[in-house]
Amino acid sequence: MKIKTLYIFVSLCSVLTFSLRAQNQDPVLFTVKDQPVKVSEFDYIYNKNNGKDADYSKSSLEEYLNLYVRFKLKVQAARDMRLDTIPSLVKELEGYRQQLTSNYLNDKEVTEKLAREVYDRQNKDLKISHILFSLNNSSSPADTLKAYQTALDAYREIMKSKDFDAAAKKYSNDLNTSQKGGSLGWVTAMLPDGFYHFENTIYTLKPGEISYPVRSRLGYHILRLDDSRPARKRMEAAHILFRKSIKGKTDILAKGRADSVYALIKKGASFEDMARSASEDKSTSQIGGNIGFFGINQYDTPFEDAAFALKSDGEISAPVETSIGWHIIKRLRRDEDLPFERARKKITSDIQRDSRFREAQGSLIAKIKAEAGYKEDTMALNRFSAAMDTNFFTYKWKAPEFPKTEVLGSIGNIQISNSEFADYVKSNTRLRIQGADDPDVKSTVRNLFNEMVSQKCLQYEEGRLEEKYPEFKALMREYREGILLFEATKNVVWDRASEDTLGLRQFYEKNKSKYQWDERAQIYYVSIDTNDLKLVQKIRKFIQKKTVAGGLEKFDKKKEFISFQKSTVEKKNKEAYEGLEFKKGAATDLNKNASGKGYNFRKMEQILPPGNKTLDEARGFIIADYQDYLESLWIDELKAKYPVKIDQSVLNSLVRK
């Protein structure tokens, strides 16, 4: 994959913008087999791949032109090999295109606004209470209206009585909070999908202010802002837990254990060691108590308050009581406060998975309609609605055959006929049947048509990306040609170098003088598994004077307690024999084995003179050189096969120094 990346001259995160010159200002710099490469293309790729070194000197331009000509020769060869028709490569290119397309098929101004909105909101935590009037996805319009009316009645009652808590107990369908006055605790943006309007409301309230009913995917809410503070964001922490015998009850024994361990930590005991030996949270104890990163509203309030009160990394809290026990908390690190430019990418990614992103897409759809000259035949759409039978809201419905084809709408050169729309309606059963509780055919048809128009608008826009965005066109060209280049080079060079054993052998025989060993040493690592120091010293002395094999023969014929490992290192690689003099017979002092039993030492058994590496010993280097050799032959063949014409006057016009 790394090799492939090198051949695909592209990086999504470093796209430099450029503008195509008008035809008379964008001359052809060179051709390969009569295929033109214009100045704009060369200028773009020269800038992007040279970065700060793109000085437009004659030598720099000529050097890069030579590389780019070679690149284009290989791409032309790939096309002639019809590699661009291989299904797997076509699919891979389409995958790249889809990745790129998602960055363009939204209103960037709206997306930027939404990202900035989230970033600003994430700097503040809000403490809120709510009263919930439940609804679900299958709620009928009548049920929705009833819930809304009840919410309005409750709102008016609160405005008169000024008693939000009493209203929460009386009305709220949220059983977890209703008896606590509706308190949800602390929250921060982004709220989960389906709560964008909820989020918009709470971030506009003042402390103590109560909202008008607002809709979320759970139903209607009346909201109250109780407090606000600078955002705590996230922290990574560790804890040592001493569980209560009964959850929620006071436990003096657990408190005593926590105090004892805390005292030991204050005297210098390792927090991590104490966690491993004393913590009753078995899911974290063996990793030093690490509970990972957490944000607000994840743990009991006393735990969060104590953790976020720690001022510096490594600081440890006194024992803290929660409903489950006593905790000693260690702060490991806080999330870094990122500037918007660095935070934007993640926030934008989160937004694109959230329903609020529809606002950006809706804005884009409106722009596409305006640019494409969207037209709609309302009368034809009404005739379509009138042709629907009584099975329209059931699985039994079949698309009718229309006596004549009518165009219901058009986006640029894309038309939506009544029969095509009927097929779309048939295939979108879920959207069609959703209207069954309130069987208004005309309204349901309108909703389905709007959905289809939106899809067609995006299809229309996607087809214009190369025309509309020069940088998109350049990236797709680079992807396309990079994929072709990789596949052609793989077939002609890399696979051949790996599989052509005869050619590789012949190349090695002609160039074996290039692959040389420096002076080398054969080093033995000897381990003697006994604590009899006198015997160990005797064995080491014998092996140092004689050989390792001789030591085994004399002291351990059955190979029961002496073992060794052998390695060969070059003299220039000093780190590999650190502690040893580079001479035959050199040996280190005895060292105790890590297991605590036995000893070990190293001995330089033999010095090997410089010499040729065998094919197997230098195979990696030889294959790499053979690939370069095959590639040079290939380039010579391509130059002979495909005429290259360079317009020197155009090249000279690019020189700036």
N, C-alpha and C positions, 0 to 999 in steps of 0.2 A: 504493500500500500504506500510506503514511503517513496518508492521508485515511481509509482504511478503519480503521486502528488507532484513530484518534480517535473513530470512531463505535462501535467495539466497546468498551464501558466495562469493560475487564477487563485485568488484568495478572497472569500466573501467579505472579510472584515477590512479589506484595504482597497476598495474600489475607488479609483480616481475618476472624477467626472471629466468629461471632455465634450466638445461640440463638433459635429461633423461640418466640414466646410462645404460650401456650395460646390457643385460639380466643377466649375472652372477654377475653384480654389483648392481642390483636393486632387492633385495629380497622381498618376500611378508612379510609384517608386520602383517597383520591379514586377516582373511576371514570371510565373513558373508554369510551363506548358500552356502559355497564353492566359493563365488565370491571374488577374491583376491583384496586386496588393497596394492599396492607396496609402498616401502619406498619413491620413488620419488614423488608420489601423496601426501602422508602424509607430507613429508618435505616441499613441496610447500605450502600446505594449512596452515600448522603450522606457517611458516614464514610470510605469507601474513596477517593472521588474528591476529598474536601476535605482529608483527612489532618489535619495539625496545625491547619488553619484551620477545622475542624468545631467551632465554638464554640457551636452551638445557639442563637445569637441569633435574634430574630424576623426581622431583615432577611436574615440568611444562609439561614435555612430557607425563607423566601418566595422568595428569588432562586433557590435550587436547585430548589424545587418547580416554579417556572415552567419551568426547563430540563427537568425530568423529565416534566412534562405534555406539553411539545412532543415529547420523545422518544417517549412512549407514543402520541401522536397519529400519528406517522409509522409506528410499528410496527403500529398498527391498520390504517392505510392499506395497508401492505405485505401484511398478512394478507388484506385484502379484495381485493388484486390477485393473491392466490394465489401469491405469490412463495415461500411456504414449501413449495410442491410442485415447484419447479424441481429436477430431478435433480442438477445440479451443486452447488446450494446444500445439498441434503440430504446429498450426499456430503461436502461441506466440513464441515458440522456434525458428521457422524459421525467425520471425521478429528480434529476438536477433542476429541470425546468420548473417542476412543481414547487420545489423548495424556494427558488428565486421568485416565482410568481406571487407567492403569499406576501412578499414584501411590497408588492405593487398594487395588489387588489384591495386596498383600503385607502381611506382618505387620510393622508399622512398628517395633515393639519389637525384633524379631529383626534387621531390617535395620539399625537403629541400633547394635545390639550388634556386628554384623559390620563395619560402617563404623568403629566405634571400635577394633575389634580390628586392622583393617588400618592405621589411623592410628598406633596405638601401635607396631605391628611395623615400620612404615616408619622409625622412629627408630633402628633397629639393623640393621647389616649382619652377616651370618653367613657364616663360611667353613666349608664342609662337604665331606665325602667320602661317596661312596655305592658300594654294590655292587648292580648291577641284574640282576634275573631277569626277562627280557622276556616280555611277553604282548601281544596285540593284541585288537581288538574282536571278531574271529572266533574267538578261542581257546575251546575247548570246556571244560566244567566239569572234565573229566579233566586237560586241559593246565594249567588254573588250579591244580588241587589239586597236580599234580606240581611246578609252579613254587614254590608255597608250601612244599611239603615240602622242596625243595632249599634254599630260603631259610632254613628252620628249621635244617636240618643245618649250613648255613654259619654261622648265628648261634651255634649251640652250639659249633662249632669255634673261632670267634673268642673266645668266652667262656673257652674252655680255654687257647688259645694266646696270647691277648692280641695277636695279630698281624693287625690289620685289613688292612694293605697286602698281605700275602701272600694273604689270602682274596680281596681285590679282583682280584689277578692270576689267581687260580685260578678264580673263579666268575663274575666280572662280565661281562655281555653288552654293556656300554658300552665299545666298543673305543677310544673317544677318551680314556677316563680310567683304564681298568683297569691299564695299565702304569705309571701315576703314583699308584698306591695309591688310585685312585678319586676323586681330588681334583676337585671341581667349581668350586673357587674361591669367590669372594664372591657372595652372593645377598641379595636383600631382598624383602619383600612388596610387591605381590601377585605370587605365582608364577603361571605360566600356568594356563589353565583345565585342570582335571583333576588338579591337584596340591595341592588344599586340605588333604587329610589329610597329605600330605608336608610342607606348610608348617606345619600344626599341630604335627607331631612335632618339626621342627628348632627351633621357637621354644620348646619345653619342655625341650630337652636342655641339659645343662651341658657346658662345654668338656671334651673327651675322652670324653664319654659316648656309648655306642653304642645304637642303637634296636633294638627288636624289628622284624621285617619289617612294612613298611607299604605299602599299595597306592596306585598312581597309574594314570593311563591308559596308562603304558608297561609296567607290570608291578609286581613287588614290589621294594622297596628295603630294604637295611640301611644306616642312616645314622649318620654320626659328626659331631659338632660339633667342629671344629678350633679355632675362634677366634671372637670377636665384637668389634665396635667400634661407636662412634657412626656412624650412617648418613652416607655421603658424599652421597647423593641425586644431584642432577644439576648439571651445569655446562655453560655455553656457552664454547667456547674456539676459538682459531685456532692453526694451526701452520704451520711452514715445514719441508718435508721434503727430506732429502738421501738418496736411495735408495742402498742397497748394491748392488754389482754382482752379488753372489750372496746371496740371502735366507738369513739365519741365520749368515752368515760375517762376520768382522771386515773392515772396509773403512776403511783409513787415509785414503784420498782423500776419502771422504764425510765422515769426521770433520773433516778439514781444512777442507772447504768450510763445514761447519756452524760451526766455530770462527771462521772469517773473518767470516761474516755476523753472528754473535752479537757480535763485537767492534764491527762497524759500528753495530749497534743500540744497544750500550752508549754509543757516542760520540754518539748522537742521531739516527741514521737511522730512518726510519719503518718500523715492523714490517710494516705493510700494503704499503708500496712494496717492501720486501725480499721479501715473499711473492709479489707479482706478478712480480718479476724473477728470483727465485732458486729458488722452491719447485718441487720435482719432483712435487708432487701436483697434476696438471693439473685435477682436478675442483674444487679449492678455491683455486688460486693467484690467479685473476682476481677473487676476492671477498675478497682480503686474507687468505686462508688459513682463513676461517671454516668450521669443521666442524659448527657447530650445537650443540645440546644433546646430552649423552651421560651415561649413568649407569655404574654399575659393571659389570664383566664384559663390556664392549663392545670394549675395545682391550687391547693387551698390558699386562701388569701394570706394567712400568716407566713406560709412558706415563701410565697412570691415576695411579700414585703421584706422579709429578712434577706432573701437572696439579692434582690435589687438594691438593698441598702448597703451592700458591700461595695466599698469604694474603689478597690483595686484588685487586679488579678492575683490570685493566691491567698487573698484574705479569707479568714474562716470565721463563721458566726458562732455565737454561744448557742446552746441547745434551744430549739424552737419547737413549740407544741403545735400539732395539727390534729385533725380528727383521727388519724390512724396511729400517731405515735410522736416520738421526739426525734428531731433531725439536727445533725450538725452539718452545716452547708459550707462548701468551699467554692468560691468563685474561680472559674478557670479563665474565661475571657468573655468580653462583650462583643456584640456585632459592631463592626466598624460603621461609622456614619459616613456614607458615601455621598459625594456630590451627585447632582442629578444626571450629569453626563455618564457617570459610571453605573448609576442605578437604573437608567432608562431601559437597557436591554431586557433585564429580568422583569421589570414592571410591564413592559410592552408585551412580553411573552405571556404573562399572567392575564393581561387584559384581553388578549386574543382568544383565551379560553373562557372568557366571561361574557355573559349576555350583554353587558354594556358595550361590547365591541360592535353590536348591531348598529349602534349610533354612527360609528365610523363607516360601516358598510352601507348604511342607509344614505349617508351623505355622499358616498362614492356613487351609489346607484343614481342619485339625483343628478350628479355631474355628468355621468355617462349618458343619461337620457338627454340632457341638454346638448352635449357635444354630438351625439349620434342623430339628433333630430327625431326623437321617439314619437311615434304616431300610434293612436289607438282608435279603433272603430267601436264606440260605445254601443251603437245600435246593433252591430253584429254580435257583440258580447251578450247583449240582452236577448237576442234571438237564440244564442247558445243556451242561456239559462232556461228559456221557455221550452226548449226541446228536451229537458231532463224529465224522466219519468218518476214514478212514486218510489222506485227502488234506489234512488240517488244516494240516500243516506245508509245503504245496507251493502253487505258484501256481495249481494246478488247482482248489483248494478253492472250493466254492460254499456260500453260507449256506443252511441247510436251512429248509424250511417247517415251522413248529411247529404241532401239532394244536390248541393253544390258547395264547392270549396270557397270559404270566405277567409280573408285575412283579418284576424282580430287585432293584431298589433305588429309593429316593426321597429327594430333597433338597427339603424344603419342598413346593411344588406341582409340582416337576419329577419325573417318573417315568421310569425306564429299563426298557423292556420287553425281553423276550428277542429279539424280531425287530429292534428298534432296535439292541440290542447286537450282534446278528449282523452287521448292516450295518456297524457300527463295526469289528468284527473283520475283515471282508472288506476294508475300505478301508485298514486298517493292516497291509499285507502284511509290511513290514519287521519290525515288532514280533512278528508271528506266526511268521515263518520263523526268527527268531533262536533260537527254542527247538528247532529241528530236531536239533541235536547232542545234546540231552538230551530226547527226546520225551516230556515230561510234560505232557499236554494240560491237566490240571487246574491245574497251576502257571502255565502260559502264559495260560490263560483268566483266572486270578485277577489276573495282572499287567496284562492288557489291561483288565479290569474296573476295577481301581484307577485306571488312567490315565483311563478314561472318566468315572469318578466325580469325579476331580479337575477335569476340564474342566467337568462339569456344576455342580460347586460354584462355580467361578469365574463361570460363566454366571448362576447363581442370585444370587451376590453382586453382580455387575455390574447386574443388574436392580433391586437394592435401594439403589443408591448415592444416588439422590435422596432416598429415604426415610430412609436411615441417616445421611447426612452433609449437613447444611443448607448448608455452604459449597459442596459439589459441586453441589447443586441451584441455588444462586444463580449460580455460574459458568456452568452450562449455560444458564440463562435469559439471562444477559448475552450469551453467545456467540450464542444463537439470535436474540435480538432485535437484536443488533448486526449480524449478517449481513443480516437483513431490512431494517434501517434503511439500511445501506450500499447495498443493491440498489435500494431504493425511491428513495433520494436520487439515485442515479446515473441512474435512468430519468427522474425528474421534473425534476431540477435540473441536474446536471452535464452529461449528454449534450445536453440541450436548449440549455444555454448555449453549448456548443461548436458545435452543428449549426444553430441557429436564426440564420442570418446576418442576416435581415431584422429580427428582434426585437433582435439585438445592435446593429445599425446605428441603429435607432430609439432604443434606450436611450442610445447614445453621443450622438446629436444632442440629446437632452433634458438630458444631464449633461456636455457637453463642457467646460464651464467648470471642472469638477473636475480635468481632466487638463491641466496646464500645464507648459510648459518654463520653467525658470529661465533667466537670461541664460547663453548658451553660447559656447564657442569651438571653432573648427575648427582642429585641430592636425595638422600634417604631421610625420612622422618621415622624414627624408631621409637616404639612404645613398649615398655617392659612392665607387665602387670603384676608387680609384687612390691611389697614394702620392705623387703630385705635389702637395705641400702648397700651392704657390703657386696652382695651378689650383683646388684645393679651396677655398682662402680666397676666391678670386675668385668662384667659383660661389655660396658661402654669402652673400657680400656682395650679389650681384645678387639672389638669391632673397629675402633679408631685405627689400630695398627694393621689389622687384617681387612676383612670384608664383612658385610652384613650377612651374606650367605654363610660365611665361615662361622660367624657367631651363632646363627641358628643351628648349624650342624653340631657345634660343640656344646651349646647350653640348652637347646630346646628342639630336639629332633622331632618331637611330636607336635610342635607348633602350638603349645598350650598357653604360653604367657608372653611370648615375644611376637610383636607384629610390626609391619612397616608399610609405608607408602613411598612411592618413588616419583620424582619429577625431574624434568630437564629444563634448565633455565640458561638464557644467554648472559654473558658477562655484563653487557650494558644494562641489563635489567636488575639493578642493584637491590631494589626493594624485595625481590624474590628470594634473595639469600642474605638478607640483613642479619647481622650478628655472626656471619661466617666469613673467614678470610677466603679469597678465591684461590684455593690451592687444594690439591688432592690430599685427603686425610684430615682436613680441617673439621672440627666438631664443636658443637656448642656445649655449655655446661648442662648438667642434669636439671630438669624442671619437673615439679610435681604435676601429675595429671589432674585435669579439671574435676574428675570424679572423686579425687582424694585418695585413690589407690594407685600406686605405681608411679613410674617416672617416664620421661621422654627426653630425647635429644635429637639433633640433626647432624648428619655427617655428609661432607662433600666426598662422594665415593670415587668419582672419576672426572677428569677434565677431557673434554672432547674438542678436537681442533676445528677450525673453520672448514666449511665444505658446502657443496651443493645440497639444496633441499630436494627431497624426492617429490614426485608429482603429488602424492597423497599429503605430504607434509605442507606443501605450498598450494594446495588445490584452490582455496578461496581466492588467493592473490592471482593465480594463473587464470582462473575462470574470468575474473574481472578484467584482466589484461586481454584475454581472448575476446571478450565481448567488445572491448574498445577496438580491437583489430578488425573484428567482423563488421562493426559499425562503420569504420573508415572505408572498408571495401564496399559496403552498401552505399555510402554517400557517393563514392566515385562512380558506381554504377548508375545511381540516380541522376548525377550531373550529366552523364553521357546520354541518359535516356530522355530527360526532361530539359529542354532548353531554358536557361535562366537569362533574362535580360534586365539589366539594371540601368536606370536613367541617372547617369552621373550628375547631370545638371540639377535634377531634383534633389539628389542626396546633398549636393553642395549647398543648396538653398537652405538646408536645415542646420548647417554649421553656424555656431554662434561664437566660437572662440578658436 
